[in-house]
Amino acid sequence: MEQDSLEKYGLDPHCTMMLEEYREHKDSFNRILEISTGCIKNLLKQNGIMVTAVEGRVKSEKSLAGKLELKGYKYHSLSDITDIIGTRVITFYTDDVDKVAALAENSFDIDWENSVDKRKMHQLDSFGYMSLHYICRIPKSMYFDEAHPEINTTRFEVQLRTTLQHMWANMDHDCGYKGEVEIPREHLRNMIRLAGVLELADDEFSRIRTAVNDYRRQVQSLVAGGKFSQVLLDVDTFRSYLNMKPFDKLNRRIAAINQAEIHDASLMPYLRMFKYLGFKTLGDIENLKKESSDDAYQLATLEIGGTDLDIISATVALQDLCIVHILKSGSGEDGLAAFFDELNGPSDYNRKRAQRLVEKCARLPFMNKKK
């Protein structure tokens, strides 16, 4: 019955035998796909490489029959067909293709003779399909089953390409030379022009990422070296600054007023507050800390010194520094109310709190100095 179903493809005896062999080893093919894709996904996770997708498939019987119908004469046996099992890794950046390629080289046995890097096959004045194809085997060190030695001898394909290269390949497959209708020359020329644009975009995205990463390393170096005035205030720089625990000393000093425990809390929301207050660089924050830490401590003493508060937030030092800055700038009650509205959301309580603080702080030394 099974033989009758194979005859529907109209293949010659040689190709029919290969199709029979395909059926016999289908379970092994699926197992190879499972092992190879699982390995690649683990490698990506371990190395922190984010990709668009990891796709895998075992060529369907119908698809294989179609291939054999067209090119069956090229193959002596089923093992000569290297793309029955295929995994495709689609990356965001061109340099990530090379990173994933290196991981594949270290993990699988590569058939170098039959592998091809189509990225290097174009002439200087040509553009088109770009992808790295590795023909691989599962090494015994990764997986071995005595009952199924073919798992280590059967070759499979790993394709590596970027998202834009993948988009081009799909468009080219739908519209290009692989179609049944011959495409007019002017349309083919437009496809090639588009390929050049996508290749340029791929390179530019990678260049931008490299530049951004270089900038981040430079910022980390400046922060580590204490050159805060040279570092513009943004999410990355503020996070790097906070990693140095710049407000811990003041927090501990404030906590000692009541022998209080410091409850951990994120200080990242204060980036928005510093922007609101007009701070431009990390140097502006560092100057605030140096010039107003004693004043912020006086404020904290006034606020909690007469209470039994035994737990304070890790944000207390930073908040008191901002309050002192606003009062020293002469913004008074309106400035404090606006600050609390920005920090906690608008409410009538913020105005009352601002009014109370202005009244209490009037007798603090830093306010008297201002006068």
N, C-alpha and C positions, 0 to 999 in steps of 0.2 A: 504493500500500500504506500509506504514511504517512498519507494522507488518511483511509483507512478506520479507522486506529487512533484518529484524533481524533474520529471520529463516535461512538465508544463513550461519550463523555462526554455526548452528547445536548444539546450547546450550539447556540445559534442561529448563523447564518452570521457575524455580527459578532464574537461571542466566539470562534468557531472560528478566524477570521482572526488574532485576537490570540494565540491559542495557537500558531498556525503561526509567527507572528513571534517568539514566545518561543523556539521550537525553533531558529530561524535565528540568534538572538543568544545562545544558551546559553553558548558559549565566551567571549564578551565579558563576560557576567554573571560568570562564574567569575573572569575576569581582574580585573574591578573589585573583586570580593570579596577577591582575593589582595592587590591594591594597598592597599585601604583598611584591612584588618586588619593588614597588615604595617606600614603607616604608624602606626597607633594603638599597636601593640606597641612600636615603636621610640621613639615619643614618651613612652610610659610609662617605658621603661627609661632614657631620657635625663634624665627629670625625677624619677626616683626614686620614682615612684608605684606602690605595690604594690596589686594588685587581686585579687579572687577569681578572675575569669576574663575572657577575651576570646573571645566566641563569634561565629561567622559562618556564614551559610548562604545559598544561593540557593534560593528557594522551588521546591519540586518541581512537576513538571507536574501531578500529581494534585491537589496543594494549590491551585495556581493555577486549575485547572479548577473546583474547588469554590467558590473565591472568585468566579469569573466566573458560575457558575451562580446564585449568590445576589445578586451586585451588578454583574453585567456591564453592566447598563443605565446605570450611573453613569459608565462610562469611554468616552471617544471613541476612544482608542487605547491600546496597551500602555504607552506612556510616561507615561500618567496614573496608572499603578499604581506607587506609590513604594516599596513594601516587597518587591519581588521579590528584591532583594539587601538583606540585613540583617546588621548587626554589633551585638553587644550587649556593653557593658562593664559588669561587675558589680564595684563598689567595696566596700571595707570601711566607709567613712565617708561621711556625707552631704556634707561639705565637699569630699571628693575628687571627687564628681560634678561640682561646679562647676569644679574644676581641670581635669578631663578635658574638660569642655565648652569651656573656654577654649582648650585645645590643639586641639580639633576645629575651632573657629571660625577659628583662625589657619592651619589646614592645608587645610581643604576649602572649597569654595564652598557656602555655606549658602543653601538656599531658605527664607528666613524666613517667607514667607507660609504655607507648608505645614508648617513645624516647629511643635512644640507642647511646652510644659512642663506636663505634667499635675500636677506638684507644686503648681502655683499655681491649679488649677482648682477646688479644693474650697472649700466654704463653711466658715465658722468652726465649725459644728457637724456637719461631715461628714468621713468618713475613707474611704479606699479606694485604688484604683490610683494609684501614684506613680511616675512615670518621665519622663525628659526625652528627647524624640524630635527628632532633627535629620534633616532631609532634605537630602542633600548631593550634590555632584558632585565628580569628580576634576579639579582645576585642571591646565591644561597645564604649569604650572611644576613640577608633581609628576611627571606622566607624559603623554607624547604619542606617538601612533603614527599617521602619516598614513593607513595602511591601515585603521585602526579608529577613526575620529573619534567613534564612538558611545560610546567609553569616557569621553570628556569631557562628553558630553551626557546620558547615562543617569543618572537619579537613584537614590540608594540611601539606606537608612535607618540611622542610628546611634542605638541606644537606650542610655541611661545610667541606671543605678539602683544602689542599694545591695543588699547581700546580703539584708537583711531585706525590702526592697521586692520583690526577686526572689522570695523565698519566698512573700510575700503574693500576688504575681501568679500564681504556679503554683497555689497553693491556690485562689485565686479562679477560675482557669480550670477547675480540676477540680470544684469544688464550687458555684460561684456561678452568676450569671445566664447564662453562656454554655453551660451544660449543656442537654441536651434535655428534662430534667424540671424543671418549675417548683419552685423551692425554697421551702419554707414560710417565712413571715415571721419566725418566731422564730429559725430557723437563719441567715437573712440578717442579722438583728440581731446575732447572736453573731459572725458574720464581720466585721461593721463594727466591733464592739467590739475584736476582735482586731487589726484594722487600726490602731486608735487606740493600742493597746499597743505594736505594732511601730514605729509612728511615734515614740512617746515614747522607746522604746529606742534607735532610730537617733539621735535628737537627743542622748540622754544619752551614748552612746558617743563621739560627736563632742565633746561638752562635756568629757568626761573626758580625751580625748586632748589637747585644747587646754590643759587645766589641767596635765597632765603635762609637756607641752612648755614651758609657761610656767615650771614648777618647774625643769626642766632648764636653761633659760636663766638663771634666777635663781641656780642653783647655780654655773653656769659664771662668772657675774659675781662671785659671792662668792669663788670660788676664785681667779679672776684678780686680785681685789682683796686677796688675802691674808687674808680674814676667815674663817680655817679653823675657828675655834671655833663659828661659826654654821652649819656644814655637817655634817649627820648623815652617818655613814659608811655608804655602800651602794655597789652596783656602779657606778652612774653617777658618783657623787661621787669615788670612788676612782680611776676611770679618768681623770676630769678632772684630778685631782691628779697622777697619774702622767705626764700629758701635759706637766706643768711640769718633768719630769726632776728631782725633788727629791732623789734619792739619787746623782746623777751625780758631784757634787763629792766625796762620801765614797768612792765607788767608784774614782775616779781617784787619790785619796790612798792608798787601799789598794793599788791596782795599782802605784803608784810604789815600793812596798816592794821588789818584785822586778823592776821595769820590765816588768810583765806586761801582756799583752793582755786586754782586757775582752770576753768573749763575750756577745753579746746574749741575753737571756732575758726571758720575760714575768714581770712582778711581780704580776699579778692573783691568782695563788693565795694571796698573802699577805693578801688581804682576809679570807679565811677565818681566817687566823692572828690577825689583829688582833681579829676578832670573838671568837675563842677567848680571847684575852688580856684581853677586856673593854673594848676601846677603843670609844668611842661616836661621836666626831666626828673630822674631819680635824685639828682642833686638837690632839687627843691624840697623833696621829702626829707632827705638827709639833713638839710639845713634846718628844717622845721624841728626835727628830732633833737638836734644839737642845741638849738636856741630856746626851745620851749619845753624840754623834758621836765625841768624843775617846776615850771609853771603848771604843767599838766599834773604833776604830783601834788602840788598845792590844791588844785581843783579836786582831785580824787580824795584827798584828805578831808576837804570840806564836805564832799558828797557822802562818803561812807564812814568817816572817822567816828561819828557818833551813833553808828548803827551796829547791829550784831551780824551783819552780812558776812557769811563765811565761804561763799562761792562767788567768784567773779568771772566774767567772760574774757577770753583772750583778746577781744576787741577793745577792751576798756582803755588801754593806753592810746591806741590809735584814735579812738573817738574823742578822748580828752584833748589830745594834741590838736585835732581839728577844731574843737570848741575854742581852745585858747587862741588859735590862729584867727578865727572869726572875730573874737572879742578884741584882740590886739589890732585888727584891721579897722576897727571902728564900725563894723556892720551891726553890732548890737543885737537887739531882740529880733528885728526883722531878718537879719542874716542867720541867726540861730534857728528861727522858725523855718526858714526856707531850707536850711541844711537838714533839719530833722524830717521835713516833708520829703526831701530828695532821698534821704536814707531809708526812711520807714514807710513812706506813703503819706499823703496829706491827712491831717486830722486836727481837731480842735485841741487835743492834748499837746501837740507839738508847740503850739503858740503859748500855752500855759507853762510848759516846761521851759521854753526859751525865756519867758518873763521871770520865772523863778530863778533861773541860772544867772541872769543879768543882775538881779537884786542881790543874790548871795555872793557873786564874784566881785561886787563893787568894792569890797573890803580886802580883796587879795592883793598882794604886793605888785604883781605884774600889771594890774589895772591902775594902781596908784602911780606906778612909774610912768605909765602912758599919759596920765594927767600932768 
